[in-house]
Structure formats: C-alpha cells, structure tokens
C-alpha cells in the first residue's frame, strides 16, 4: 500500500536527521499525532503537508518518493 511505503520512507529519512517524531513535527509546524499517523501509513496526506515534510527533511518531493 502506497501510504505505508511512503510512511516508511518518511520515517527512514526522519531518523537520519536524528530527530524524534515530536521534535520533527514541531520543526515543521505539524501536530505530532498527525505526523505519527503519516509515518504509520494511516493518512491520505495532502500535498501541502508532503511539501512541509520534504522541506523539513531538506529533500525534494521527488527524493521523498524515491523507492516508494
């Protein structure tokens, strides 16, 4: 399922930053529980929120989707 694969990709990239879910969500201005559900593959996330995540990870949207 694409939501789960994307969530795993986001988790992988976030963990490389060394930030917890809480600290990363705070950094990008997103509620931690919402962000956690994105990583868990339970959200059909809006493109604007994908852009926030990509910017927070300092990757392009195409890099965010790499391997998904």
Residue pairs with C-beta under 8 A, 6 or more apart in sequence:
1 41
2 68
3 41
3 42
3 43
3 44
3 45
4 40
4 41
5 41
5 67
5 68
6 38
6 41
6 45
6 64
6 65
6 68
7 38
7 39
7 40
7 41
7 42
8 39
8 41
9 64
9 65
9 66
9 67
9 68
10 38
10 39
10 53
10 57
10 64
11 39
13 57
13 59
13 64
14 21
14 24
14 39
14 57
17 24
17 57
19 27
21 32
21 35
21 36
21 39
22 32
24 35
24 56
25 31
25 32
25 34
25 35
25 36
26 32
27 56
28 35
28 52
28 53
28 55
28 56
29 52
30 49
30 52
30 53
34 43
35 53
37 43
38 45
38 49
38 53
50 61
50 64
51 61
53 64
54 60
54 61
54 63
54 64
57 64
